[in-house]
Amino acid sequence: MIWIVLAFVVAYLIGSVPGGLVLGRMAGIDLRAHGSGNAGATNAVRAKGMGFGAAVFAFDAAKGILAVVVLPYLVAAPFPGLEEGCAGAVILGHVFPVWFRFRGGKGFATALGAILILSPLALVVVVGVWVVLLVLTGYVSAATLCGAVAFPVYVALAGHGRWTPLLLFSIALALFLVFTHRTNVMRLVWGNENRFYKVWLFGRGRR
């Protein structure tokens, strides 16, 4: 049991190193003082452009991959749900980083890294839905939320309705991402959410 707890704790600590804040410090910028105040890749794009945003995204996604691939090996006798537990812990660490006063990102990039290992086909579905919604609406948040919901839907259909650790994790993750994007949801409802006009299909020539 102690090794299981250790794996989860290490996963959380890995997650607590947000790419936006670490790379931001190296670049001389605190993302929490710019744009939406979030330390994730979307705000990184707003603050310093696509290159910086891509670097932040890759950093955060790598944490999800690392937690799911490496940390389960700390446990001598792996059990069903161990990988999903490590994935959940690293995502929690990213959103509530102990090293940065519990103010991190919203978890989507780190979740994608974890999903890549847990279910590559699910990742294809999630990213596919995300891209389609982003192009059609121009809203990163709406695309993210739809992608998050697509995850448990795909897992449920692929598993023929069986309750598995992956299905439970996917449902919990979708609900958690709705929580971390709650301010975006309110802005969407009130019609004042920021649009990414450069990728919006109907946003040519608009700002």
C-alpha positions as CSV (number, residue, x, y, z in Angstrom):
1,M,0.0,0.0,0.0
2,I,2.8,2.4,0.8
3,W,4.1,2.1,-2.8
4,I,0.7,2.9,-4.2
5,V,0.5,6.0,-2.1
6,L,4.0,7.0,-3.1
7,A,3.2,6.6,-6.8
8,F,0.2,8.9,-6.4
9,V,2.2,11.5,-4.4
10,V,5.0,11.5,-6.9
11,A,2.5,11.9,-9.7
12,Y,0.9,14.9,-7.9
13,L,4.3,16.5,-7.4
14,I,5.2,16.0,-11.1
15,G,1.9,17.6,-12.0
16,S,2.7,20.5,-9.6
17,V,5.4,21.8,-12.0
18,P,3.3,23.7,-14.5
19,G,5.0,24.3,-17.9
20,G,3.5,27.8,-18.2
21,L,5.0,28.9,-14.9
22,V,8.4,27.2,-15.3
23,L,8.9,28.2,-18.9
24,G,7.4,31.6,-18.1
25,R,10.0,32.3,-15.4
26,M,12.7,31.3,-17.9
27,A,11.2,33.8,-20.4
28,G,10.7,36.5,-17.7
29,I,6.9,36.4,-17.7
30,D,4.3,35.3,-15.1
31,L,1.3,34.1,-17.0
32,R,-0.9,34.6,-14.0
33,A,-0.4,38.4,-14.5
34,H,-1.5,38.3,-18.2
35,G,-4.6,37.6,-20.1
36,S,-6.9,35.3,-18.3
37,G,-4.4,34.8,-15.5
38,N,-4.3,31.1,-16.2
39,A,-1.0,29.2,-16.5
40,G,-2.1,26.9,-19.3
41,A,-1.1,26.8,-23.0
42,T,-4.0,28.9,-24.3
43,N,-3.0,31.9,-22.1
44,A,0.6,31.3,-23.0
45,V,-0.3,31.8,-26.7
46,R,-2.1,35.0,-25.8
47,A,0.9,36.2,-23.8
48,K,3.9,35.3,-26.0
49,G,2.7,33.7,-29.2
50,M,2.2,30.2,-30.7
51,G,5.8,29.0,-30.2
52,F,5.7,29.6,-26.5
53,G,2.2,28.2,-26.2
54,A,3.3,25.0,-28.0
55,A,6.2,24.6,-25.6
56,V,3.9,25.0,-22.6
57,F,1.5,22.5,-24.1
58,A,4.3,19.9,-24.8
59,F,5.7,20.4,-21.3
60,D,2.3,19.8,-19.6
61,A,1.3,16.9,-21.8
62,A,4.7,15.2,-21.1
63,K,3.8,15.2,-17.4
64,G,0.7,13.1,-18.1
65,I,2.7,10.7,-20.2
66,L,5.4,10.4,-17.6
67,A,3.0,9.7,-14.7
68,V,1.1,7.0,-16.5
69,V,4.2,5.3,-18.1
70,V,6.7,5.3,-15.3
71,L,5.0,5.6,-11.9
72,P,3.0,2.4,-12.0
73,Y,6.3,0.5,-12.0
74,L,6.8,1.7,-8.4
75,V,4.1,-0.8,-7.3
76,A,5.3,-4.4,-7.2
77,A,1.8,-5.8,-7.9
78,P,-0.1,-3.4,-10.2
79,F,-3.8,-3.5,-10.0
80,P,-6.7,-2.3,-12.2
81,G,-7.0,1.4,-12.0
82,L,-3.4,2.1,-10.9
83,E,-2.6,4.0,-14.2
84,E,-5.8,5.9,-14.0
85,G,-5.0,6.8,-10.4
86,C,-1.6,8.2,-11.4
87,A,-3.3,10.1,-14.3
88,G,-5.7,11.7,-11.9
89,A,-3.0,12.6,-9.4
90,V,-0.8,14.3,-12.0
91,I,-3.8,16.3,-13.4
92,L,-4.7,17.4,-9.9
93,G,-1.1,18.5,-9.3
94,H,-1.2,20.5,-12.5
95,V,-4.4,22.3,-11.5
96,F,-3.5,22.8,-7.9
97,P,0.4,22.9,-7.8
98,V,1.8,22.9,-4.3
99,W,4.9,24.7,-5.6
100,F,2.9,27.7,-7.0
101,R,0.3,28.4,-4.2
102,F,-2.1,25.9,-5.8
103,R,-2.7,28.2,-8.9
104,G,-2.0,26.2,-12.0
105,G,-3.5,25.4,-15.4
106,K,-6.9,23.9,-16.2
107,G,-5.6,20.4,-16.9
108,F,-6.5,19.7,-20.5
109,A,-2.9,19.4,-21.9
110,T,-1.8,17.1,-19.0
111,A,-5.0,15.0,-19.5
112,L,-4.3,14.6,-23.2
113,G,-0.8,13.2,-22.3
114,A,-2.3,10.7,-19.9
115,I,-5.1,9.7,-22.4
116,L,-2.4,9.0,-25.0
117,I,-1.1,6.2,-22.9
118,L,-4.4,5.0,-21.4
119,S,-6.3,4.8,-24.7
120,P,-4.7,6.1,-27.9
121,L,-7.9,5.7,-29.9
122,A,-9.8,7.8,-27.3
123,L,-7.2,10.5,-27.8
124,V,-7.9,10.5,-31.5
125,V,-11.6,11.0,-30.8
126,V,-11.0,13.7,-28.2
127,V,-8.6,15.7,-30.3
128,G,-10.8,15.2,-33.4
129,V,-13.8,16.7,-31.5
130,W,-11.6,19.5,-30.2
131,V,-10.3,20.5,-33.6
132,V,-13.8,20.4,-35.2
133,L,-15.4,22.5,-32.5
134,L,-12.5,24.9,-32.4
135,V,-12.7,25.5,-36.2
136,L,-16.5,25.8,-36.1
137,T,-16.9,28.0,-33.0
138,G,-13.5,29.7,-32.5
139,Y,-13.9,29.0,-28.8
140,V,-11.0,27.1,-27.2
141,S,-13.0,26.5,-24.0
142,A,-16.0,25.1,-25.9
143,A,-13.8,22.8,-27.9
144,T,-12.1,21.6,-24.8
145,L,-15.3,20.9,-22.9
146,C,-16.8,19.0,-25.9
147,G,-13.6,17.0,-26.2
148,A,-13.7,16.2,-22.5
149,V,-17.3,14.9,-22.8
150,A,-16.4,12.9,-25.9
151,F,-13.9,10.9,-23.8
152,P,-16.3,9.1,-21.6
153,V,-18.8,8.7,-24.4
154,Y,-16.2,6.9,-26.5
155,V,-15.0,4.8,-23.6
156,A,-18.6,3.7,-22.8
157,L,-19.3,2.8,-26.4
158,A,-16.0,1.0,-26.9
159,G,-16.5,-0.9,-23.6
160,H,-20.1,-1.9,-24.4
161,G,-21.3,-0.2,-21.2
162,R,-19.1,-2.1,-18.8
163,W,-17.9,-0.1,-15.7
164,T,-14.1,-0.1,-15.9
165,P,-11.5,2.0,-14.3
166,L,-11.0,3.8,-17.6
167,L,-14.7,4.6,-17.8
168,L,-14.8,5.9,-14.2
169,F,-11.7,8.0,-14.8
170,S,-13.1,9.4,-18.0
171,I,-16.3,10.5,-16.4
172,A,-14.5,12.0,-13.4
173,L,-12.1,13.8,-15.8
174,A,-14.9,15.3,-17.8
175,L,-16.6,16.6,-14.7
176,F,-13.4,18.0,-13.4
177,L,-12.6,19.8,-16.6
178,V,-16.0,21.4,-16.5
179,F,-15.2,22.6,-13.0
180,T,-11.8,24.0,-14.0
181,H,-13.5,25.8,-17.0
182,R,-16.4,27.1,-15.0
183,T,-15.6,30.7,-15.6
184,N,-15.3,30.0,-19.3
185,V,-18.7,28.3,-19.2
186,M,-20.2,31.5,-17.6
187,R,-18.6,33.7,-20.2
188,L,-20.0,31.4,-23.0
189,V,-23.4,31.7,-21.4
190,W,-23.2,35.5,-21.3
191,G,-21.7,35.7,-24.7
192,N,-18.4,37.4,-23.7
193,E,-15.9,34.5,-24.1
194,N,-12.8,35.3,-26.1
195,R,-12.7,33.8,-29.6
196,F,-9.6,32.5,-31.4
197,Y,-10.3,34.3,-34.7
198,K,-7.2,33.0,-36.5
199,V,-8.6,29.5,-36.5
200,W,-12.4,30.2,-36.5
201,L,-13.8,29.2,-39.9
202,F,-16.1,32.2,-39.9
203,G,-13.7,34.7,-38.4
204,R,-11.7,35.8,-41.4
205,G,-11.1,39.5,-41.3
206,R,-12.6,39.8,-37.8
207,R,-11.0,40.5,-34.4
